[in-house]
Amino acid sequence: MNKKIILRDDEMPTSWYNVVPDIPNGLQPPLDPETMQPVSPEKLAAVFPMGLLEQEMSAERLIPIPEEVREIYGIWRPTPLVRATNLEKALGTKAKIFFKNESVSPVGSHKPNSAVAQAYYNKREGVKRLSTETGAGQWGSALSMAAGMLGLECKVYMVRVSFDQKPYRKSMMKTYGADVVASPSPDTNVGRAILEKDPGCNGALGIAISEALEDAATHDNTNYALGSVLNHVVLHQSIIGLEAKKQMEIAGEYPDVIIGCCGGGSNFAGFAVPYVPDYLEGKKIRFVGVEPESCPTMTAGRLAYDSGDVAMMTPLLYMYTLGHDFMPPGIHAGGLRYHGMAPIVSALVRENIIEPVSVHQLECFEAGILFAKTEGIIPAPETCHAIRGAIVEATRDLNEPKTIMFNFSGHGLIDMAAYDNYLAGNLHNYAMPEEEIAASLANLPTVK
Ligand SMILES: *Cc1c(COP(=O)(O)O)cnc(C)c1O
Protein backbone atom coordinates (compact mmCIF):
# COMPACT_ATOMS: atom_id res chain seq x y z
CA MET A 1 0.00 0.00 0.00
CA ASN A 2 1.23 3.50 -0.80
CA LYS A 3 1.27 5.82 2.17
CA LYS A 4 0.58 8.80 -0.02
CA ILE A 5 -1.12 9.18 -3.38
CA ILE A 6 0.26 11.93 -5.56
CA LEU A 7 -0.93 13.23 -8.90
CA ARG A 8 1.42 14.34 -11.66
CA ASP A 9 1.35 18.04 -12.61
CA ASP A 10 -0.53 17.20 -15.82
CA GLU A 11 -3.21 15.44 -13.77
CA MET A 12 -4.18 18.69 -11.99
CA PRO A 13 -7.84 19.48 -12.79
CA THR A 14 -8.27 22.02 -15.61
CA SER A 15 -11.71 23.24 -14.45
CA TRP A 16 -13.28 24.09 -11.11
CA TYR A 17 -16.61 22.46 -10.23
CA ASN A 18 -19.60 24.67 -9.40
CA VAL A 19 -22.10 22.76 -7.23
CA VAL A 20 -24.83 25.44 -7.37
CA PRO A 21 -26.81 23.93 -10.30
CA ASP A 22 -26.77 20.57 -8.47
CA ILE A 23 -28.15 21.80 -5.12
CA PRO A 24 -31.70 20.44 -4.62
CA ASN A 25 -34.11 23.41 -4.34
CA GLY A 26 -31.26 25.80 -5.20
CA LEU A 27 -29.95 28.91 -3.48
CA GLN A 28 -31.88 32.01 -2.41
CA PRO A 29 -30.54 35.18 -4.12
CA PRO A 30 -28.49 37.72 -2.11
CA LEU A 31 -30.60 40.79 -1.25
CA ASP A 32 -29.78 44.48 -1.34
CA PRO A 33 -30.13 45.65 2.30
CA GLU A 34 -31.62 48.96 1.15
CA THR A 35 -34.40 47.63 -1.10
CA MET A 36 -34.71 44.01 0.13
CA GLN A 37 -34.75 43.04 -3.57
CA PRO A 38 -32.16 40.75 -5.20
CA VAL A 39 -28.96 42.77 -5.37
CA SER A 40 -28.01 44.07 -8.82
CA PRO A 41 -24.71 43.00 -10.39
CA GLU A 42 -23.91 46.71 -11.00
CA LYS A 43 -23.92 47.38 -7.29
CA LEU A 44 -21.57 44.46 -6.59
CA ALA A 45 -19.33 45.60 -9.45
CA ALA A 46 -18.29 48.54 -7.25
CA VAL A 47 -16.11 46.20 -5.18
CA PHE A 48 -15.72 42.94 -7.22
CA PRO A 49 -14.39 42.34 -10.76
CA MET A 50 -16.81 40.99 -13.39
CA GLY A 51 -14.82 37.77 -13.74
CA LEU A 52 -15.62 36.86 -10.13
CA LEU A 53 -19.22 38.16 -10.26
CA GLU A 54 -19.90 35.90 -13.24
CA GLN A 55 -18.62 32.97 -11.21
CA GLU A 56 -20.65 34.06 -8.18
CA MET A 57 -23.88 33.82 -10.22
CA SER A 58 -22.91 31.07 -12.63
CA ALA A 59 -25.15 28.10 -13.41
CA GLU A 60 -22.35 26.28 -15.29
CA ARG A 61 -21.02 23.14 -13.65
CA LEU A 62 -17.46 23.36 -14.96
CA ILE A 63 -15.51 26.62 -15.14
CA PRO A 64 -12.03 26.51 -16.73
CA ILE A 65 -9.08 27.49 -14.52
CA PRO A 66 -7.06 30.20 -16.33
CA GLU A 67 -3.57 29.13 -17.43
CA GLU A 68 -1.84 31.79 -15.30
CA VAL A 69 -3.69 30.57 -12.18
CA ARG A 70 -2.83 26.95 -12.96
CA GLU A 71 0.82 27.91 -13.29
CA ILE A 72 0.86 29.46 -9.81
CA TYR A 73 -1.11 26.51 -8.38
CA GLY A 74 1.66 24.35 -9.84
CA ILE A 75 4.09 25.68 -7.19
CA TRP A 76 2.40 23.41 -4.60
CA ARG A 77 -0.46 21.56 -6.38
CA PRO A 78 -1.54 18.84 -6.83
CA THR A 79 -1.36 18.30 -3.06
CA PRO A 80 -0.87 14.80 -1.59
CA LEU A 81 -3.63 12.58 -0.25
CA VAL A 82 -2.18 10.62 2.66
CA ARG A 83 -3.38 7.52 4.49
CA ALA A 84 -3.09 8.20 8.23
CA THR A 85 -1.96 4.65 9.04
CA ASN A 86 -0.09 5.64 12.22
CA LEU A 87 -3.15 7.46 13.54
CA GLU A 88 -5.32 4.43 12.68
CA LYS A 89 -2.96 2.19 14.68
CA ALA A 90 -2.90 4.55 17.65
CA LEU A 91 -6.70 4.58 17.69
CA GLY A 92 -6.91 0.80 17.26
CA THR A 93 -9.57 1.21 14.58
CA LYS A 94 -10.39 -0.89 11.51
CA ALA A 95 -11.40 2.33 9.73
CA LYS A 96 -9.14 3.69 7.00
CA ILE A 97 -8.43 7.39 7.45
CA PHE A 98 -7.22 9.54 4.54
CA PHE A 99 -6.35 13.22 4.69
CA LYS A 100 -5.88 15.72 1.89
CA ASN A 101 -2.86 17.80 2.81
CA GLU A 102 -3.55 21.45 1.98
CA SER A 103 -0.85 22.54 4.45
CA VAL A 104 1.83 22.21 1.72
CA SER A 105 0.95 25.57 0.15
CA PRO A 106 3.52 28.37 0.65
CA VAL A 107 1.43 29.99 3.42
CA GLY A 108 0.45 26.67 4.97
CA SER A 109 -3.27 26.40 4.20
CA HIS A 110 -5.92 25.98 1.49
CA LYS A 111 -6.50 29.75 1.33
CA PRO A 112 -4.23 30.52 -1.69
CA ASN A 113 -6.49 28.37 -3.93
CA SER A 114 -8.91 31.29 -3.91
CA ALA A 115 -6.48 34.15 -3.20
CA VAL A 116 -4.53 33.48 -6.41
CA ALA A 117 -7.71 33.28 -8.50
CA GLN A 118 -9.15 36.44 -6.97
CA ALA A 119 -5.94 38.43 -7.47
CA TYR A 120 -5.79 37.17 -11.07
CA TYR A 121 -9.33 38.30 -12.04
CA ASN A 122 -8.83 41.68 -10.35
CA LYS A 123 -5.55 42.25 -12.14
CA ARG A 124 -7.08 41.23 -15.48
CA GLU A 125 -9.65 44.00 -15.06
CA GLY A 126 -7.11 46.71 -14.24
CA VAL A 127 -7.53 46.85 -10.46
CA LYS A 128 -4.34 48.05 -8.71
CA ARG A 129 -5.06 47.48 -5.01
CA LEU A 130 -6.99 44.96 -2.89
CA SER A 131 -8.46 45.42 0.58
CA THR A 132 -9.42 42.53 2.81
CA GLU A 133 -9.99 41.32 6.35
CA THR A 134 -8.26 38.49 8.14
CA GLY A 135 -9.08 36.63 11.34
CA ALA A 136 -6.28 34.27 12.28
CA GLY A 137 -4.12 35.75 9.51
CA GLN A 138 -4.30 32.80 7.11
CA TRP A 139 -6.41 34.57 4.52
CA GLY A 140 -4.42 37.80 4.89
CA SER A 141 -1.16 35.97 4.24
CA ALA A 142 -2.63 34.10 1.26
CA LEU A 143 -3.97 37.26 -0.36
CA SER A 144 -0.76 39.18 0.39
CA MET A 145 1.23 36.42 -1.32
CA ALA A 146 -1.08 36.36 -4.35
CA ALA A 147 -1.13 40.17 -4.63
CA GLY A 148 2.65 40.27 -4.35
CA MET A 149 3.05 37.66 -7.11
CA LEU A 150 0.65 39.43 -9.45
CA GLY A 151 1.94 42.95 -8.74
CA LEU A 152 -1.05 44.35 -6.80
CA GLU A 153 -1.02 46.39 -3.59
CA CYS A 154 -2.81 44.89 -0.61
CA LYS A 155 -4.26 46.32 2.60
CA VAL A 156 -5.24 43.88 5.36
CA TYR A 157 -7.51 44.65 8.34
CA MET A 158 -6.55 42.02 10.91
CA VAL A 159 -8.84 41.21 13.86
CA ARG A 160 -7.21 42.80 16.94
CA VAL A 161 -7.03 39.62 19.09
CA SER A 162 -5.13 37.76 16.33
CA PHE A 163 -2.97 40.80 15.57
CA ASP A 164 -1.73 40.55 19.18
CA GLN A 165 -1.69 36.71 19.42
CA LYS A 166 -0.10 35.95 16.02
CA PRO A 167 2.69 38.43 15.33
CA TYR A 168 4.35 36.17 12.72
CA ARG A 169 1.31 36.15 10.43
CA LYS A 170 1.68 39.93 10.38
CA SER A 171 5.38 39.55 9.52
CA MET A 172 4.49 37.21 6.65
CA MET A 173 2.02 39.67 5.17
CA LYS A 174 4.55 42.49 5.40
CA THR A 175 7.21 40.30 3.79
CA TYR A 176 4.89 39.80 0.82
CA GLY A 177 4.54 43.60 0.66
CA ALA A 178 1.12 44.15 2.23
CA ASP A 179 0.06 46.93 4.60
CA VAL A 180 -1.46 45.45 7.81
CA VAL A 181 -3.46 47.21 10.57
CA ALA A 182 -5.27 45.90 13.66
CA SER A 183 -9.05 46.08 13.33
CA PRO A 184 -10.93 48.04 14.58
CA SER A 185 -8.47 50.59 13.15
CA PRO A 186 -8.31 54.38 13.07
CA ASP A 187 -8.14 54.17 9.23
CA THR A 188 -11.91 53.93 8.54
CA ASN A 189 -15.14 55.58 9.77
CA VAL A 190 -16.45 52.19 10.96
CA GLY A 191 -13.24 51.49 12.90
CA ARG A 192 -13.05 54.97 14.46
CA ALA A 193 -16.70 54.77 15.62
CA ILE A 194 -16.13 51.41 17.32
CA LEU A 195 -12.83 52.52 18.94
CA GLU A 196 -14.52 55.61 20.34
CA LYS A 197 -17.08 53.47 22.18
CA ASP A 198 -14.72 50.63 23.10
CA PRO A 199 -11.01 51.50 22.81
CA GLY A 200 -9.99 47.98 23.93
CA CYS A 201 -12.26 46.15 21.43
CA ASN A 202 -10.91 42.68 20.52
CA GLY A 203 -12.36 42.97 17.03
CA ALA A 204 -14.30 40.38 15.04
CA LEU A 205 -14.30 39.28 11.42
CA GLY A 206 -17.61 41.10 10.91
CA ILE A 207 -15.95 44.39 11.92
CA ALA A 208 -12.83 43.82 9.80
CA ILE A 209 -15.04 43.08 6.76
CA SER A 210 -16.88 46.40 7.26
CA GLU A 211 -13.53 48.22 7.36
CA ALA A 212 -12.16 46.49 4.25
CA LEU A 213 -15.41 47.20 2.36
CA GLU A 214 -15.34 50.86 3.36
CA ASP A 215 -11.70 51.01 2.19
CA ALA A 216 -12.62 49.56 -1.22
CA ALA A 217 -15.63 51.86 -1.58
CA THR A 218 -13.59 54.98 -0.77
CA HIS A 219 -10.42 54.31 -2.82
CA ASP A 220 -10.15 54.42 -6.60
CA ASN A 221 -8.61 51.31 -8.17
CA THR A 222 -9.29 49.28 -5.02
CA ASN A 223 -11.44 46.16 -4.90
CA TYR A 224 -12.44 44.02 -1.97
CA ALA A 225 -11.57 40.32 -1.57
CA LEU A 226 -13.34 37.87 0.76
CA GLY A 227 -11.60 34.67 1.87
CA SER A 228 -14.60 32.39 2.41
CA VAL A 229 -18.42 32.21 2.39
CA LEU A 230 -19.13 33.39 -1.18
CA ASN A 231 -19.93 31.02 -4.05
CA HIS A 232 -16.84 31.96 -6.06
CA VAL A 233 -14.58 31.11 -3.11
CA VAL A 234 -16.19 27.67 -2.76
CA LEU A 235 -15.77 27.26 -6.53
CA HIS A 236 -12.00 27.93 -6.34
CA GLN A 237 -11.65 25.56 -3.38
CA SER A 238 -13.34 22.74 -5.34
CA ILE A 239 -9.90 21.91 -6.72
CA ILE A 240 -9.23 20.21 -3.35
CA GLY A 241 -12.09 17.74 -3.73
CA LEU A 242 -11.56 17.22 -7.48
CA GLU A 243 -7.97 16.17 -6.86
CA ALA A 244 -8.92 14.04 -3.84
CA LYS A 245 -11.56 12.21 -5.89
CA LYS A 246 -8.97 11.30 -8.55
CA GLN A 247 -6.54 10.22 -5.83
CA MET A 248 -9.13 8.02 -4.11
CA GLU A 249 -9.84 6.39 -7.48
CA ILE A 250 -6.12 5.67 -7.90
CA ALA A 251 -6.07 4.17 -4.39
CA GLY A 252 -9.09 2.04 -5.30
CA GLU A 253 -11.05 3.54 -2.40
CA TYR A 254 -14.39 5.27 -1.97
CA PRO A 255 -15.21 7.43 1.07
CA ASP A 256 -18.05 6.53 3.45
CA VAL A 257 -17.57 9.77 5.40
CA ILE A 258 -16.16 13.12 4.24
CA ILE A 259 -15.16 15.53 7.01
CA GLY A 260 -13.96 19.13 7.23
CA CYS A 261 -13.81 22.01 9.69
CA CYS A 262 -16.13 24.94 9.07
CA GLY A 263 -15.42 28.64 9.60
CA GLY A 264 -17.08 30.29 6.62
CA GLY A 265 -17.34 26.86 5.00
CA SER A 266 -14.96 27.14 2.02
CA ASN A 267 -12.39 24.40 2.68
CA PHE A 268 -15.00 21.85 3.69
CA ALA A 269 -17.29 22.71 0.78
CA GLY A 270 -14.43 22.71 -1.72
CA PHE A 271 -13.36 19.30 -0.45
CA ALA A 272 -16.84 17.79 -0.27
CA VAL A 273 -18.91 19.14 -3.17
CA PRO A 274 -17.31 17.11 -5.98
CA TYR A 275 -18.94 14.10 -4.29
CA VAL A 276 -22.44 15.69 -4.14
CA PRO A 277 -23.44 14.48 -7.66
CA ASP A 278 -22.53 10.91 -6.58
CA TYR A 279 -24.64 11.32 -3.45
CA LEU A 280 -27.59 12.56 -5.51
CA GLU A 281 -27.25 9.49 -7.74
CA GLY A 282 -27.68 7.30 -4.67
CA LYS A 283 -24.16 6.67 -3.35
CA LYS A 284 -24.11 6.35 0.42
CA ILE A 285 -21.79 9.10 1.65
CA ARG A 286 -22.00 11.15 4.82
CA PHE A 287 -20.73 14.73 4.77
CA VAL A 288 -19.79 15.96 8.26
CA GLY A 289 -19.04 19.65 8.87
CA VAL A 290 -17.31 20.35 12.19
CA GLU A 291 -17.62 23.72 13.92
CA PRO A 292 -16.55 25.02 17.36
CA GLU A 293 -18.99 24.82 20.26
CA SER A 294 -18.08 28.46 20.99
CA CYS A 295 -19.25 29.68 17.55
CA PRO A 296 -21.99 27.16 16.69
CA THR A 297 -23.34 28.70 13.48
CA MET A 298 -24.97 25.61 11.96
CA THR A 299 -25.83 23.72 15.15
CA ALA A 300 -27.33 26.60 17.16
CA GLY A 301 -27.82 29.43 14.66
CA ARG A 302 -30.76 30.13 12.37
CA LEU A 303 -31.18 29.79 8.59
CA ALA A 304 -32.14 33.34 7.61
CA TYR A 305 -31.13 36.39 5.60
CA ASP A 306 -28.34 38.19 7.40
CA SER A 307 -25.54 40.60 6.73
CA GLY A 308 -21.96 39.39 6.39
CA ASP A 309 -20.57 42.28 8.47
CA VAL A 310 -21.29 44.41 11.53
CA ALA A 311 -22.00 47.65 9.64
CA MET A 312 -24.44 45.81 7.31
CA MET A 313 -22.60 46.88 4.17
CA THR A 314 -22.66 43.46 2.46
CA PRO A 315 -25.67 42.12 0.61
CA LEU A 316 -27.92 39.97 2.82
CA LEU A 317 -27.04 36.32 2.38
CA TYR A 318 -29.40 33.43 3.06
CA MET A 319 -27.30 31.38 5.45
CA TYR A 320 -27.01 29.83 8.86
CA THR A 321 -26.08 32.70 11.15
CA LEU A 322 -25.59 33.64 14.78
CA GLY A 323 -26.41 37.27 13.95
CA HIS A 324 -24.08 39.82 12.34
CA ASP A 325 -23.21 41.45 15.68
CA PHE A 326 -22.41 38.14 17.38
CA MET A 327 -19.12 38.45 19.31
CA PRO A 328 -17.40 35.05 19.43
CA PRO A 329 -15.12 34.41 22.41
CA GLY A 330 -11.37 34.70 21.75
CA ILE A 331 -10.76 31.00 21.05
CA HIS A 332 -7.59 30.02 19.29
CA ALA A 333 -9.18 28.64 16.14
CA GLY A 334 -9.46 32.22 14.87
CA GLY A 335 -10.42 31.06 11.37
CA LEU A 336 -13.59 29.49 12.75
CA ARG A 337 -14.81 32.62 14.57
CA TYR A 338 -17.37 33.84 12.03
CA HIS A 339 -21.09 34.39 12.62
CA GLY A 340 -22.27 33.13 9.21
CA MET A 341 -21.87 30.05 6.99
CA ALA A 342 -21.47 29.86 3.20
CA PRO A 343 -24.90 29.87 1.49
CA ILE A 344 -23.79 26.72 -0.39
CA VAL A 345 -22.99 24.86 2.85
CA SER A 346 -26.15 26.27 4.47
CA ALA A 347 -28.33 24.98 1.62
CA LEU A 348 -26.71 21.53 1.81
CA VAL A 349 -27.40 21.47 5.58
CA ARG A 350 -31.02 22.52 4.89
CA GLU A 351 -31.32 19.60 2.43
CA ASN A 352 -29.94 17.22 5.09
CA ILE A 353 -26.96 16.41 2.86
CA ILE A 354 -24.37 17.93 5.23
CA GLU A 355 -24.53 16.88 8.91
CA PRO A 356 -23.25 19.69 11.16
CA VAL A 357 -21.57 18.82 14.47
CA SER A 358 -19.94 21.03 17.09
CA VAL A 359 -16.93 20.20 19.25
CA HIS A 360 -15.10 21.75 22.21
CA GLN A 361 -11.64 23.28 21.79
CA LEU A 362 -9.87 21.10 24.38
CA GLU A 363 -10.81 17.82 22.64
CA CYS A 364 -9.65 19.43 19.38
CA PHE A 365 -6.18 20.25 20.71
CA GLU A 366 -5.98 16.73 22.15
CA ALA A 367 -6.81 15.35 18.69
CA GLY A 368 -4.28 17.68 17.05
CA ILE A 369 -1.52 16.57 19.38
CA LEU A 370 -2.28 12.88 18.73
CA PHE A 371 -2.13 13.64 15.02
CA ALA A 372 1.21 15.46 15.39
CA LYS A 373 2.67 12.56 17.35
CA THR A 374 1.49 9.93 14.86
CA GLU A 375 1.56 11.60 11.43
CA GLY A 376 4.12 14.30 12.21
CA ILE A 377 2.37 17.43 10.98
CA ILE A 378 1.28 19.95 13.61
CA PRO A 379 -2.22 21.00 12.59
CA ALA A 380 -3.67 24.52 12.68
CA PRO A 381 -6.18 24.90 15.55
CA GLU A 382 -8.94 25.07 12.90
CA THR A 383 -7.77 21.81 11.33
CA CYS A 384 -7.82 20.14 14.78
CA HIS A 385 -11.62 20.34 14.55
CA ALA A 386 -11.64 18.19 11.40
CA ILE A 387 -9.22 15.72 13.02
CA ARG A 388 -11.44 15.51 16.09
CA GLY A 389 -14.39 14.81 13.77
CA ALA A 390 -12.44 12.03 12.01
CA ILE A 391 -11.42 10.46 15.34
CA VAL A 392 -15.03 10.43 16.56
CA GLU A 393 -16.07 8.64 13.34
CA ALA A 394 -13.17 6.17 13.50
CA THR A 395 -13.70 5.22 17.14
CA ARG A 396 -17.50 5.04 17.38
CA ASP A 397 -17.21 1.35 16.48
CA LEU A 398 -13.57 0.28 16.31
CA ASN A 399 -14.45 -2.84 14.31
CA GLU A 400 -16.41 -1.14 11.55
CA PRO A 401 -14.22 -1.11 8.41
CA LYS A 402 -15.24 2.25 7.00
CA THR A 403 -13.32 4.74 4.88
CA ILE A 404 -12.99 8.23 6.29
CA MET A 405 -11.53 11.17 4.43
CA PHE A 406 -10.89 14.59 5.95
CA ASN A 407 -9.40 17.82 4.73
CA PHE A 408 -6.17 18.86 6.43
CA SER A 409 -6.82 22.57 5.89
CA GLY A 410 -3.53 23.89 7.29
CA HIS A 411 -0.52 23.46 9.55
CA GLY A 412 -0.11 25.19 12.90
CA LEU A 413 3.54 26.18 12.80
CA ILE A 414 2.61 29.84 13.20
CA ASP A 415 0.04 29.03 15.89
CA MET A 416 2.42 27.58 18.45
CA ALA A 417 1.34 30.12 21.06
CA ALA A 418 -2.03 28.34 21.04
CA TYR A 419 -0.33 24.99 21.71
CA ASP A 420 1.77 26.57 24.50
CA ASN A 421 -1.43 27.80 26.09
CA TYR A 422 -3.08 24.41 25.76
CA LEU A 423 -0.07 22.56 27.17
CA ALA A 424 0.15 24.99 30.09
CA GLY A 425 -3.48 24.21 30.93
CA ASN A 426 -4.63 27.76 30.22
CA LEU A 427 -7.35 26.93 27.69
CA HIS A 428 -10.98 26.24 28.62
CA ASN A 429 -14.06 25.05 26.83
CA TYR A 430 -16.65 27.70 26.05
CA ALA A 431 -20.16 26.79 25.14
CA MET A 432 -22.09 29.81 23.95
CA PRO A 433 -24.94 30.64 26.38
CA GLU A 434 -28.32 30.28 24.66
CA GLU A 435 -29.41 33.73 25.84
CA GLU A 436 -26.43 35.35 24.16
CA ILE A 437 -27.22 33.67 20.83
CA ALA A 438 -30.90 34.58 21.18
CA ALA A 439 -29.94 38.23 21.83
CA SER A 440 -27.83 38.51 18.69
CA LEU A 441 -30.41 36.62 16.60
CA ALA A 442 -32.99 39.20 17.71
CA ASN A 443 -31.10 41.76 15.61
CA LEU A 444 -31.46 39.91 12.30
CA PRO A 445 -32.74 42.14 9.50
CA THR A 446 -36.47 41.83 8.76
CA VAL A 447 -37.15 40.37 5.33
CA LYS A 448 -40.78 40.20 4.19
C1 LIG B 1 -9.45 29.94 7.26
C2 LIG B 1 -9.20 28.59 7.68
C3 LIG B 1 -10.26 27.71 7.97
C4 LIG B 1 -11.69 28.11 7.98
O1 LIG B 1 -12.20 28.71 6.82
P1 LIG B 1 -13.20 27.98 5.82
O2 LIG B 1 -13.66 29.03 4.90
O3 LIG B 1 -14.31 27.40 6.65
O4 LIG B 1 -12.43 26.94 5.15
C5 LIG B 1 -9.94 26.41 8.30
N1 LIG B 1 -8.65 25.99 8.39
C6 LIG B 1 -7.62 26.82 8.13
C7 LIG B 1 -6.23 26.29 8.24
C8 LIG B 1 -7.86 28.14 7.76
O5 LIG B 1 -6.85 28.94 7.49
The ligand as an SDF file (V2000), in Angstrom:
LIG
                    3D

 15 15  0  0  0  0  0  0  0  0999 V2000
   -9.4530   29.9430    7.2560 C   0  0  0  0  0  0  0  0  0  0  0  0
   -9.1980   28.5890    7.6810 C   0  0  0  0  0  0  0  0  0  0  0  0
  -10.2560   27.7060    7.9740 C   0  0  0  0  0  0  0  0  0  0  0  0
  -11.6890   28.1070    7.9750 C   0  0  0  0  0  0  0  0  0  0  0  0
  -12.2010   28.7080    6.8240 O   0  0  0  0  0  0  0  0  0  0  0  0
  -13.2030   27.9770    5.8240 P   0  0  0  0  0  0  0  0  0  0  0  0
  -13.6620   29.0290    4.9020 O   0  0  0  0  0  0  0  0  0  0  0  0
  -14.3140   27.4020    6.6540 O   0  0  0  0  0  0  0  0  0  0  0  0
  -12.4260   26.9430    5.1550 O   0  0  0  0  0  0  0  0  0  0  0  0
   -9.9350   26.4140    8.3030 C   0  0  0  0  0  0  0  0  0  0  0  0
   -8.6540   25.9920    8.3850 N   0  0  0  0  0  0  0  0  0  0  0  0
   -7.6180   26.8180    8.1270 C   0  0  0  0  0  0  0  0  0  0  0  0
   -6.2310   26.2860    8.2410 C   0  0  0  0  0  0  0  0  0  0  0  0
   -7.8630   28.1350    7.7580 C   0  0  0  0  0  0  0  0  0  0  0  0
   -6.8460   28.9410    7.4860 O   0  0  0  0  0  0  0  0  0  0  0  0
  1  2  1  0
  2  3  1  0
  2 14  2  0
  3  4  1  0
  3 10  2  0
  4  5  1  0
  5  6  1  0
  6  7  2  0
  6  8  1  0
  6  9  1  0
 10 11  1  0
 11 12  2  0
 12 13  1  0
 12 14  1  0
 14 15  1  0
M  END
$$$$
